[in-house]
Amino acid sequence: MASSTVNIIPVGGGKGGIGKSVISTNLALGIALSGQKVVLMDGDFGSSNLHALLGISHPLYGFQDLFINKKSPDSLLIETGISNLKFISSAGDNPGSANIDSERVKKVISFIKKLNADTVILDLGPGTSFNVLDFFNMSSKGIVMSSPETTSVMKTFSFVRSALFRRISRQLKNLSALQKLVDHSKPTNADLETYTVATLKDNIKKIDKTQIEKVDEIINEFKPAIILNRVRNKKDLLAGNNLVNLVKKYLEVDLNYIGYIVESDRVRESVEDMVPFLIKNPQSKPSENLQQIIGTLTNTDLHLVKEDGRIFVSKQVRLNSGWDA
């Protein structure tokens, strides 16, 4: 029997190679160690590699089996060897798996919502295809990831804008004149001014000003969080604040900066060894950074200690919620 409400956390980002899969894996692991039932899901239908980060070499089943072999949803859940944590592969090795049509996207979304879990972490593929955006928009509290470089910050901004415009577009789908205004999910130029929410609202007012209230409602409900990865110094940290300010100024969205992960050889080593860094080095700086992020997401203070090859978890519940404020 599935939980009445599964907390779905899609993890997206405009740019590939920013460590999204590594952070998603460790995030899922940490939330599982905090006591929740977690399913980590590979949502990169084009190049499935998340299983390797968990030390799983060849997943028996993946998402394609939902459609091809008509497998039952439960058979897709793979044991990870970590209590409370199950994994679902996207089976990206199957030809054509990247281009799943909208009917299949609906099927996958319905499948995710019925999972027997407290939290589902969905690691999305890079970019802003409609598939990626629709999976991200399953929840109003997805996580976007960025590295501090300007190109990554701008791609992340574009990702948030695309997700928001896609949300608005889906809500206004019966109004074809307004649809054209939000079909700028993939702007060709980098000019922020061109596709601001203010401009969009001005154009909507010219066609049907009664819809402005609806648009404001959609914007207010959209509350993604940001994690900055590969931070090397204090200047890098500011990239997160810059993103928050950009998103507020041009999109009127409150982006929640929930934490950062420092650049570290420990992370690279853990990927090579196919062991999540949270288990391999729970007292390393990246692990400490991640434990703080998990604390914000789960409203707990989580501390992991490794002694004689065993992980000890201590957890204290906070009285005030950091993420709902």
C-alpha positions as CSV (number, residue, x, y, z in Angstrom):
1,M,0.0,0.0,0.0
2,A,1.5,3.4,-1.0
3,S,2.0,6.2,1.4
4,S,-0.9,8.7,1.3
5,T,1.5,11.5,0.3
6,V,4.8,10.7,-1.2
7,N,7.3,13.6,-0.9
8,I,8.7,13.9,-4.5
9,I,11.9,15.8,-4.9
10,P,13.0,16.1,-8.6
11,V,16.6,17.2,-9.0
12,G,17.2,19.2,-12.2
13,G,19.7,21.6,-13.8
14,G,20.2,23.1,-17.1
15,K,23.8,21.9,-17.6
16,G,25.2,18.4,-17.7
17,G,28.4,17.5,-15.7
18,I,27.6,19.5,-12.5
19,G,27.5,16.5,-10.3
20,K,23.7,16.2,-10.1
21,S,23.6,12.4,-10.1
22,V,26.3,12.2,-7.4
23,I,24.5,14.7,-5.1
24,S,21.1,13.0,-5.8
25,T,22.5,9.6,-4.8
26,N,24.0,10.9,-1.6
27,L,20.9,12.9,-0.8
28,A,18.7,9.9,-1.1
29,L,21.1,7.8,1.0
30,G,21.2,10.5,3.7
31,I,17.5,10.8,3.9
32,A,17.2,7.0,4.1
33,L,19.7,7.0,7.0
34,S,17.6,9.6,8.7
35,G,14.8,6.9,8.9
36,Q,12.6,7.6,5.9
37,K,11.7,5.1,3.3
38,V,13.4,6.4,0.2
39,V,13.3,5.5,-3.5
40,L,16.1,6.9,-5.7
41,M,15.0,7.0,-9.3
42,D,17.1,7.5,-12.4
43,G,15.1,10.0,-14.5
44,D,17.8,10.4,-17.2
45,F,16.2,8.3,-19.9
46,G,19.0,8.9,-22.4
47,S,22.1,7.9,-20.5
48,S,21.3,5.8,-17.4
49,N,24.3,5.7,-15.1
50,L,23.0,6.3,-11.6
51,H,23.2,2.6,-10.7
52,A,27.0,2.7,-10.9
53,L,27.1,5.3,-8.1
54,L,25.4,2.8,-5.9
55,G,27.8,0.0,-6.9
56,I,25.0,-1.8,-8.9
57,S,26.6,-3.0,-12.1
58,H,23.7,-4.2,-14.3
59,P,20.2,-3.5,-13.1
60,L,17.9,-6.3,-14.1
61,Y,14.9,-4.1,-14.9
62,G,14.3,-0.4,-15.6
63,F,11.5,1.9,-16.7
64,Q,11.3,0.5,-20.2
65,D,10.0,-2.7,-18.7
66,L,6.9,-0.9,-17.6
67,F,6.1,-0.4,-21.3
68,I,7.8,-3.3,-23.1
69,N,7.5,-6.3,-20.8
70,K,4.5,-4.9,-18.8
71,K,6.4,-5.6,-15.6
72,S,4.6,-4.8,-12.3
73,P,5.8,-1.5,-10.7
74,D,7.1,-3.4,-7.6
75,S,9.4,-5.5,-9.7
76,L,11.3,-2.4,-10.8
77,L,12.4,-1.6,-7.2
78,I,16.0,-2.7,-6.8
79,E,17.5,-3.4,-3.4
80,T,20.6,-1.2,-2.7
81,G,22.0,-3.0,0.3
82,I,21.2,0.1,2.3
83,S,18.2,-0.1,4.6
84,N,15.3,2.1,3.7
85,L,16.8,2.8,0.2
86,K,15.5,1.3,-3.0
87,F,16.5,2.2,-6.5
88,I,14.8,2.3,-9.9
89,S,16.9,2.4,-13.1
90,S,15.8,4.2,-16.2
91,A,17.3,1.4,-18.4
92,G,18.9,4.0,-20.6
93,D,20.7,1.3,-22.6
94,N,17.5,0.5,-24.5
95,P,17.3,2.2,-27.9
96,G,14.9,5.2,-28.0
97,S,14.5,5.4,-24.3
98,A,15.4,9.0,-24.2
99,N,12.4,10.0,-26.3
100,I,9.5,8.8,-24.2
101,D,6.2,10.3,-25.4
102,S,3.8,12.3,-23.3
103,E,1.6,9.3,-22.7
104,R,4.5,7.4,-21.2
105,V,5.5,10.5,-19.2
106,K,2.0,10.4,-17.7
107,K,2.4,6.7,-16.9
108,V,5.7,7.2,-15.2
109,I,4.4,10.2,-13.2
110,S,1.4,8.1,-12.0
111,F,3.8,5.2,-11.2
112,I,6.0,7.5,-9.0
113,K,3.0,9.0,-7.1
114,K,1.9,5.5,-6.2
115,L,5.3,4.3,-4.8
116,N,5.4,3.0,-1.3
117,A,7.9,5.5,0.0
118,D,8.1,8.6,2.2
119,T,10.4,10.4,-0.2
120,V,11.3,9.9,-3.9
121,I,14.4,11.5,-5.2
122,L,14.2,11.8,-9.0
123,D,17.5,12.5,-10.7
124,L,16.6,14.2,-14.1
125,G,18.6,14.4,-17.3
126,P,20.2,17.7,-18.2
127,G,18.5,20.3,-20.4
128,T,15.0,21.7,-20.7
129,S,13.1,19.3,-22.9
130,F,9.3,19.1,-22.1
131,N,9.8,15.6,-20.6
132,V,12.4,16.9,-18.1
133,L,10.3,20.0,-17.2
134,D,7.1,17.9,-16.7
135,F,9.0,15.6,-14.3
136,F,10.5,18.6,-12.5
137,N,7.0,20.1,-12.2
138,M,5.6,17.0,-10.5
139,S,6.4,18.8,-7.3
140,S,6.4,22.5,-6.4
141,K,9.6,22.0,-4.4
142,G,12.1,20.5,-6.8
143,I,15.8,21.1,-6.4
144,V,17.9,22.8,-9.1
145,M,21.6,22.4,-9.1
146,S,24.3,24.7,-10.3
147,S,28.1,25.1,-10.1
148,P,29.4,28.6,-9.4
149,E,30.6,29.3,-13.0
150,T,28.7,32.0,-14.8
151,T,27.7,29.7,-17.7
152,S,26.2,27.2,-15.2
153,V,24.4,30.0,-13.3
154,M,22.8,31.3,-16.5
155,K,21.8,27.8,-17.6
156,T,20.3,27.2,-14.1
157,F,18.4,30.5,-14.4
158,S,17.1,29.4,-17.8
159,F,16.1,26.0,-16.4
160,V,14.0,27.7,-13.6
161,R,12.4,30.0,-16.2
162,S,11.6,27.1,-18.5
163,A,10.1,25.1,-15.7
164,L,7.9,28.1,-14.6
165,F,6.8,29.0,-18.2
166,R,6.0,25.3,-18.8
167,R,3.9,25.3,-15.6
168,I,2.0,28.4,-16.7
169,S,1.6,27.0,-20.2
170,R,0.1,23.7,-18.8
171,Q,-2.4,25.7,-16.6
172,L,-3.5,27.9,-19.5
173,K,-3.6,25.1,-22.1
174,N,-7.2,25.9,-23.0
175,L,-6.4,29.5,-24.0
176,S,-4.5,29.2,-27.3
177,A,-3.8,33.0,-27.6
178,L,-2.0,33.0,-24.3
179,Q,-0.2,29.7,-25.0
180,K,1.9,31.5,-27.7
181,L,3.1,33.9,-25.1
182,V,4.6,31.2,-22.8
183,D,6.0,29.1,-25.6
184,H,9.4,30.7,-24.9
185,S,10.6,27.7,-22.9
186,K,13.8,27.6,-24.9
187,P,14.8,31.2,-25.7
188,T,17.5,31.3,-28.4
189,N,19.2,34.4,-26.9
190,A,20.5,35.0,-23.4
191,D,18.7,38.3,-23.0
192,L,17.0,38.2,-19.6
193,E,14.9,41.2,-20.3
194,T,13.1,39.4,-23.3
195,Y,11.5,36.7,-21.2
196,T,10.8,38.2,-17.8
197,V,7.6,37.5,-16.0
198,A,6.8,41.2,-16.1
199,T,6.9,41.2,-19.9
200,L,4.8,38.0,-20.0
201,K,2.2,39.6,-17.7
202,D,2.1,42.8,-19.8
203,N,1.4,40.7,-22.9
204,I,-1.2,38.6,-21.1
205,K,-3.0,41.8,-20.0
206,K,-3.4,42.9,-23.6
207,I,-5.2,39.6,-24.4
208,D,-7.0,38.7,-21.2
209,K,-6.2,40.5,-18.0
210,T,-8.5,38.2,-16.0
211,Q,-5.8,35.6,-16.2
212,I,-3.2,37.6,-14.3
213,E,-4.5,36.4,-10.9
214,K,-4.1,32.8,-12.1
215,V,-0.5,33.4,-13.3
216,D,0.4,35.0,-9.9
217,E,-1.1,32.0,-8.1
218,I,1.1,29.6,-10.2
219,I,4.2,31.7,-9.5
220,N,3.5,31.8,-5.8
221,E,3.1,28.1,-5.6
222,F,6.4,27.4,-7.4
223,K,9.1,27.2,-4.7
224,P,12.2,25.4,-6.0
225,A,15.3,25.1,-4.0
226,I,18.9,25.5,-5.1
227,I,22.1,23.6,-4.2
228,L,25.4,25.0,-5.3
229,N,28.0,22.3,-6.1
230,R,31.8,22.4,-6.4
231,V,32.3,25.5,-4.2
232,R,36.0,26.4,-3.8
233,N,35.9,29.8,-2.0
234,K,33.7,32.5,-0.5
235,K,33.4,34.2,-3.9
236,D,31.9,31.0,-5.3
237,L,29.3,30.9,-2.5
238,L,27.9,34.3,-3.8
239,A,26.8,32.6,-7.0
240,G,24.0,31.0,-5.1
241,N,22.8,34.4,-3.8
242,N,23.2,35.9,-7.3
243,L,20.9,33.2,-8.7
244,V,18.3,33.8,-5.9
245,N,18.4,37.6,-6.8
246,L,18.2,37.0,-10.6
247,V,15.2,34.6,-10.2
248,K,13.4,37.0,-7.9
249,K,14.0,40.0,-10.1
250,Y,13.1,38.5,-13.5
251,L,10.8,35.7,-12.6
252,E,9.2,36.8,-9.3
253,V,10.0,33.4,-7.9
254,D,11.4,32.8,-4.4
255,L,14.3,30.4,-4.9
256,N,15.3,28.7,-1.7
257,Y,19.2,28.5,-1.3
258,I,19.3,25.4,0.9
259,G,23.1,24.8,0.8
260,Y,26.3,24.1,-1.0
261,I,28.8,21.3,-1.4
262,V,32.6,22.1,-1.5
263,E,34.8,20.9,-4.3
264,S,36.7,17.9,-3.0
265,D,38.8,14.9,-4.1
266,R,36.8,12.8,-1.7
267,V,33.8,13.2,-4.0
268,R,35.8,12.1,-7.1
269,E,37.3,9.2,-5.2
270,S,33.9,8.0,-4.1
271,V,32.6,8.0,-7.7
272,E,35.6,6.0,-8.8
273,D,35.1,3.5,-6.0
274,M,31.3,3.3,-6.6
275,V,30.6,4.1,-3.0
276,P,28.6,7.2,-2.1
277,F,30.8,9.8,-0.3
278,L,28.4,10.0,2.6
279,I,29.2,6.4,3.5
280,K,32.9,6.4,2.4
281,N,33.8,9.6,4.3
282,P,30.9,10.7,6.5
283,Q,33.1,13.3,8.4
284,S,34.5,14.9,5.2
285,K,33.6,18.4,4.4
286,P,31.2,17.5,1.5
287,S,29.5,15.0,3.7
288,E,29.0,17.7,6.4
289,N,27.7,20.1,3.8
290,L,25.2,17.5,2.6
291,Q,24.1,16.6,6.2
292,Q,23.2,20.2,6.7
293,I,21.1,20.2,3.5
294,I,19.4,16.9,4.5
295,G,18.7,18.6,7.9
296,T,16.9,21.4,6.1
297,L,14.9,19.1,3.9
298,T,13.9,16.7,6.7
299,N,13.7,19.2,9.6
300,T,16.2,17.3,11.6
301,D,19.8,17.6,12.8
302,L,21.6,14.7,11.2
303,H,25.1,13.5,12.2
304,L,26.9,10.6,10.7
305,V,30.1,9.1,12.3
306,K,32.1,6.1,10.9
307,E,33.9,3.9,13.4
308,D,35.4,0.5,12.6
309,G,33.7,0.4,9.2
310,R,30.3,1.0,10.7
311,I,28.1,4.1,10.2
312,F,26.5,5.5,13.3
313,V,23.5,7.9,12.8
314,S,22.3,10.4,15.4
315,K,19.2,12.5,14.6
316,Q,17.4,15.2,16.5
317,V,14.1,16.7,15.3
318,R,14.0,20.4,15.0
319,L,10.9,22.3,16.4
320,N,10.7,24.8,13.5
321,S,10.8,23.8,9.9
322,G,13.4,25.4,7.7
323,W,11.9,24.6,4.3
324,D,8.3,25.5,5.0
325,A,9.0,28.9,6.4
